Amino acid sequence: MIMNMVQAINLALRQEMEKDKTVIVLGEDVGVNGGVFRVTEGLYDKFPGRVLDTPLAESGIVGTSIGMAVNGMKPVAEIQFEGFLYPAFDQLVTHAARIRTRTRGRFHVPLTLRVPYTGGIRALEHHSESPEALLVHMPGIKVVTPSNPYDAKGLLISAIRDPDPVMYFEPKRVYRAIKMEVPEDEYTIPIGKANVVQEGSDVTVISWGAMMKQCNDAVKQAKHSCELIDVRSLSPLDAKTIAKSVEKTGRAVIVHEAWRSCGLGAEIAALIMEKAFLNLEAPVMRVTGPDVPVPLAKLENYFIPSTEKIIDAINRTAAF
């Protein structure tokens, strides 16, 4: 079936809820209204008592989900926008990420936390950020983000079935921007495995989520042969695929929308230095958002890395 990302995520939720009665969906407006982006539309009527509208209390949503998870359920909770995630950090970092270690493996937290993130939809403050690196830094939490409808379904099914907490970041400006063939039958995409979208010989371009569109456009327009990698799984990171690609090309450009300082691009650059240093022909380059709050609508396009900036980075590292 041809689907956009909203439809693919909805299908994954519906199929997992049909298959496993312990899967529960909860969050602000996910029930009667079907979610602010209509991702959970139709589930409230189809699964009575298993789709729960919660109060506007992110710490309560995650705390309740942790209690459900350690008692045998598989909650799929939604944080309505990524900027509302911060009140839940205490529950995530202090409890969800640590319960397996704290109990020496007696208890697990099979919690999936869906988080619409990134800019590009002309939203208000606290509605357009990319905080994925904060969660990647925390041991005990897995972090994934799809860039297209096919990956969205397969990654979400894997996240729901995983015994540990998984942050499932949904790039909101991709929700309805891309349509592609998505199998109606169930399938999974392994957490921890990157995708080589396009093979090349001159420069490795590494990105994830919504920025894959600009990267796809850039490598098609670039004068050099580019290998394009969609990281998909931010934690655990597929270091082997990244290193193998850079060993071949000798050059790397990392692209992300998140702030530059301490972003995941810095970690990937360090990984490349450790695993492929002797193959490098040029310094690893980063194309990122600047270290400023995400601006409102009129300036948003200046914040998000453009196709032109990515092409410029490819050309500069190729000419080094």
C-alpha positions as CSV (number, residue, x, y, z in Angstrom):
1,M,0.0,0.0,0.0
2,I,1.1,3.6,-0.7
3,M,1.3,5.4,2.7
4,N,2.7,8.5,4.3
5,M,4.4,8.3,7.7
6,V,1.3,9.1,9.7
7,Q,-0.5,6.2,8.1
8,A,2.5,3.8,8.5
9,I,2.8,4.6,12.2
10,N,-0.9,4.2,12.7
11,L,-0.9,0.8,11.0
12,A,2.0,-0.4,13.1
13,L,0.2,0.6,16.3
14,R,-3.0,-1.0,15.1
15,Q,-1.3,-4.3,14.2
16,E,0.7,-4.5,17.4
17,M,-2.4,-3.8,19.5
18,E,-4.3,-6.5,17.6
19,K,-1.5,-9.0,18.1
20,D,-0.7,-8.2,21.8
21,K,-3.3,-7.1,24.3
22,T,-0.7,-5.7,26.6
23,V,0.1,-2.9,24.2
24,I,-1.5,0.3,25.6
25,V,-1.5,3.8,23.9
26,L,-1.6,6.9,26.1
27,G,-0.9,10.6,26.0
28,E,-2.4,14.0,25.6
29,D,-5.3,14.0,23.1
30,V,-4.3,10.6,21.6
31,G,-7.8,9.1,22.2
32,V,-10.9,11.0,21.2
33,N,-9.1,13.5,18.9
34,G,-6.7,10.9,17.5
35,G,-3.6,13.0,18.4
36,V,-2.6,16.5,17.5
37,F,-1.2,15.1,14.2
38,R,-3.9,12.4,13.9
39,V,-1.4,9.7,14.2
40,T,-3.6,7.6,16.6
41,E,-6.8,8.3,14.7
42,G,-9.3,5.5,14.9
43,L,-7.6,3.5,17.6
44,Y,-9.8,4.9,20.5
45,D,-12.9,3.3,19.0
46,K,-11.2,0.1,17.8
47,F,-9.5,-0.7,21.2
48,P,-11.9,0.3,24.0
49,G,-10.1,0.9,27.3
50,R,-6.6,0.6,25.7
51,V,-6.2,4.2,24.3
52,L,-6.0,6.7,27.2
53,D,-6.3,10.4,27.1
54,T,-4.1,11.8,29.9
55,P,-3.8,15.1,31.8
56,L,-1.3,17.7,30.5
57,A,1.5,16.2,32.7
58,E,4.5,14.7,30.8
59,S,6.1,13.5,34.0
60,G,2.9,11.8,34.9
61,I,2.6,10.2,31.5
62,V,6.1,8.7,31.6
63,G,5.9,7.8,35.3
64,T,2.6,6.0,34.8
65,S,4.0,4.2,31.7
66,I,7.0,3.0,33.7
67,G,4.6,1.5,36.3
68,M,2.6,-0.2,33.6
69,A,5.8,-1.5,31.9
70,V,7.3,-3.2,35.0
71,N,4.0,-4.9,35.6
72,G,3.8,-6.7,32.3
73,M,2.3,-4.1,29.9
74,K,3.8,-2.5,26.8
75,P,2.8,1.2,27.0
76,V,3.3,3.3,23.9
77,A,3.2,6.9,25.3
78,E,3.2,10.1,23.3
79,I,4.8,13.4,24.2
80,Q,2.8,15.8,22.1
81,F,5.9,17.9,21.1
82,E,9.6,17.4,21.8
83,G,9.8,20.6,23.8
84,F,7.4,19.2,26.3
85,L,9.8,16.3,27.0
86,Y,11.9,18.0,29.6
87,P,9.5,17.7,32.5
88,A,9.6,13.9,32.0
89,F,13.4,13.7,32.1
90,D,13.5,12.8,35.8
91,Q,11.3,9.7,35.2
92,L,13.2,8.8,32.0
93,V,16.7,9.1,33.3
94,T,16.3,8.3,37.0
95,H,13.9,5.4,36.6
96,A,13.1,4.1,33.1
97,A,16.8,3.9,32.1
98,R,18.0,2.3,35.3
99,I,15.4,-0.2,36.4
100,R,17.0,-3.2,34.6
101,T,20.4,-2.4,36.2
102,R,18.9,-1.4,39.5
103,T,17.1,-4.8,39.8
104,R,19.9,-6.8,38.3
105,G,17.7,-7.8,35.4
106,R,14.6,-8.8,37.4
107,F,12.5,-6.1,35.8
108,H,12.5,-4.5,32.4
109,V,10.8,-1.4,31.1
110,P,9.3,-2.2,27.6
111,L,8.2,1.5,27.1
112,T,8.0,3.2,23.7
113,L,7.9,6.9,23.9
114,R,6.7,8.6,20.7
115,V,8.0,12.1,20.3
116,P,7.2,14.4,17.3
117,Y,10.3,16.5,16.8
118,T,12.3,18.9,14.6
119,G,11.2,22.2,12.9
120,G,9.9,23.1,9.5
121,I,6.2,23.3,10.3
122,R,6.2,27.0,11.4
123,A,5.3,26.1,15.0
124,L,5.6,28.0,18.3
125,E,8.4,28.0,20.8
126,H,9.1,24.5,22.4
127,H,7.5,22.9,19.3
128,S,10.5,22.6,16.9
129,E,13.6,21.3,18.7
130,S,15.9,18.3,18.1
131,P,16.9,17.0,21.6
132,E,17.9,13.5,20.5
133,A,21.5,13.8,21.7
134,L,20.3,14.4,25.3
135,L,18.7,10.9,25.3
136,V,21.5,9.2,23.3
137,H,23.8,10.3,26.2
138,M,21.8,8.3,28.7
139,P,22.7,4.6,29.2
140,G,19.7,2.3,29.3
141,I,17.6,4.2,26.7
142,K,17.5,3.3,23.0
143,V,16.9,6.1,20.5
144,V,15.6,5.7,16.9
145,T,14.2,8.0,14.2
146,P,12.7,7.0,10.8
147,S,13.1,9.2,7.7
148,N,10.4,7.6,5.6
149,P,7.1,5.7,6.0
150,Y,8.7,2.2,5.4
151,D,11.2,2.6,8.2
152,A,8.6,4.3,10.4
153,K,6.5,1.1,10.5
154,G,9.4,-1.4,10.9
155,L,11.2,0.7,13.6
156,L,8.0,1.2,15.6
157,I,7.2,-2.5,15.7
158,S,10.8,-3.2,16.8
159,A,10.5,-0.5,19.5
160,I,7.3,-1.9,20.9
161,R,8.7,-5.4,21.1
162,D,11.9,-4.3,22.7
163,P,12.3,-5.1,26.4
164,D,13.9,-1.8,27.2
165,P,12.8,1.8,26.9
166,V,12.9,3.2,23.3
167,M,12.7,6.9,22.3
168,Y,10.9,6.9,19.0
169,F,11.5,10.4,17.5
170,E,9.1,11.2,14.7
171,P,10.3,14.0,12.2
172,K,7.0,15.9,12.0
173,R,7.7,17.7,8.8
174,V,8.0,14.3,7.1
175,Y,4.6,13.1,8.4
176,R,2.8,13.8,5.1
177,A,5.6,15.0,2.9
178,I,6.7,11.5,1.6
179,K,4.6,8.6,0.3
180,M,5.9,5.2,-0.5
181,E,5.1,1.5,-0.7
182,V,4.6,0.1,2.8
183,P,3.8,-3.6,3.2
184,E,0.6,-4.3,5.0
185,D,2.1,-7.5,6.5
186,E,4.1,-7.0,9.6
187,Y,7.9,-6.6,9.4
188,T,10.6,-5.2,11.6
189,I,13.7,-3.1,11.1
190,P,16.5,-4.0,13.6
191,I,17.4,-1.4,16.2
192,G,21.1,-0.7,15.9
193,K,21.3,-1.0,12.1
194,A,21.9,1.9,9.7
195,N,20.8,2.0,6.1
196,V,23.1,2.7,3.2
197,V,20.7,4.7,1.0
198,Q,23.1,5.3,-1.9
199,E,26.6,3.9,-2.5
200,G,29.4,6.1,-3.6
201,S,33.2,6.5,-3.7
202,D,34.2,10.1,-2.9
203,V,32.4,11.3,0.2
204,T,30.3,9.7,2.9
205,V,27.3,11.8,3.9
206,I,25.7,10.8,7.2
207,S,22.3,11.9,8.5
208,W,19.0,10.8,9.9
209,G,15.3,11.9,10.3
210,A,13.9,14.9,8.5
211,M,17.4,16.0,7.2
212,M,17.5,13.0,4.9
213,K,15.5,14.9,2.4
214,Q,18.0,17.7,2.1
215,C,20.8,15.1,2.0
216,N,19.1,13.1,-0.7
217,D,18.7,16.3,-2.8
218,A,22.4,17.3,-2.1
219,V,24.0,14.0,-3.2
220,K,21.9,14.0,-6.4
221,Q,23.1,17.5,-7.2
222,A,26.7,17.2,-6.0
223,K,29.5,16.7,-8.6
224,H,31.1,14.0,-6.5
225,S,30.2,10.4,-5.9
226,C,28.5,10.3,-2.5
227,E,27.7,7.4,-0.2
228,L,24.6,8.4,1.8
229,I,23.9,6.7,5.2
230,D,20.6,7.0,7.1
231,V,21.7,6.3,10.7
232,R,18.1,5.4,11.8
233,S,19.2,4.0,15.1
234,L,20.9,6.8,17.1
235,S,21.5,4.6,20.1
236,P,22.8,1.9,19.7
237,L,24.8,3.4,16.8
238,D,25.8,1.3,13.8
239,A,29.5,2.2,14.1
240,K,30.5,-0.7,11.8
241,T,28.5,0.6,8.8
242,I,29.7,4.2,9.3
243,A,33.4,3.2,9.6
244,K,33.3,0.8,6.7
245,S,31.9,3.6,4.4
246,V,34.5,6.2,5.5
247,E,37.3,3.6,5.1
248,K,36.2,3.4,1.4
249,T,35.6,7.1,0.7
250,G,38.2,8.7,3.0
251,R,35.9,11.7,3.6
252,A,32.8,12.3,5.8
253,V,30.1,15.0,6.1
254,I,27.7,14.7,9.0
255,V,24.4,16.5,8.8
256,H,21.9,17.1,11.6
257,E,19.3,19.7,12.5
258,A,20.1,19.7,16.2
259,W,22.4,22.3,17.8
260,R,26.0,21.9,16.9
261,S,27.7,21.8,20.3
262,C,27.7,18.3,21.8
263,G,25.3,17.1,19.0
264,L,25.4,13.5,17.9
265,G,27.5,14.6,14.9
266,A,30.4,15.3,17.3
267,E,30.2,11.7,18.6
268,I,30.1,10.3,15.1
269,A,33.1,12.4,14.1
270,A,35.0,11.0,17.1
271,L,33.9,7.5,16.2
272,I,35.3,8.0,12.7
273,M,38.6,9.3,14.1
274,E,38.9,6.2,16.3
275,K,38.0,3.6,13.7
276,A,39.0,5.1,10.3
277,F,41.7,7.8,11.0
278,L,44.3,6.3,8.7
279,N,41.8,6.3,5.8
280,L,40.8,9.9,6.2
281,E,41.8,12.3,3.3
282,A,40.1,15.4,4.9
283,P,38.8,16.6,8.2
284,V,35.3,15.3,9.1
285,M,32.8,18.1,8.5
286,R,29.5,18.9,10.2
287,V,26.5,20.8,8.8
288,T,24.2,21.5,11.7
289,G,21.7,23.9,13.3
290,P,23.4,26.9,15.1
291,D,23.7,27.1,18.9
292,V,20.7,29.4,19.3
293,P,17.1,28.7,20.3
294,V,15.0,27.5,17.3
295,P,13.6,30.7,15.8
296,L,10.0,31.4,14.9
297,A,8.6,31.1,11.4
298,K,10.3,33.9,9.5
299,L,13.8,32.8,10.5
300,E,13.3,29.0,10.6
301,N,14.8,28.4,7.2
302,Y,18.0,30.1,8.3
303,F,18.3,27.6,11.2
304,I,17.6,24.3,9.3
305,P,20.6,23.2,7.3
306,S,19.8,23.7,3.6
307,T,20.6,21.6,0.6
308,E,23.0,24.3,-0.6
309,K,25.0,24.2,2.7
310,I,25.3,20.4,2.4
311,I,26.5,20.6,-1.2
312,D,29.1,23.2,-0.1
313,A,30.4,21.0,2.6
314,I,30.6,18.0,0.2
315,N,32.6,20.2,-2.3
316,R,34.9,21.6,0.4
317,T,35.8,18.2,1.9
318,A,36.3,16.7,-1.6
319,A,38.7,19.5,-2.5
320,F,40.7,19.4,0.7
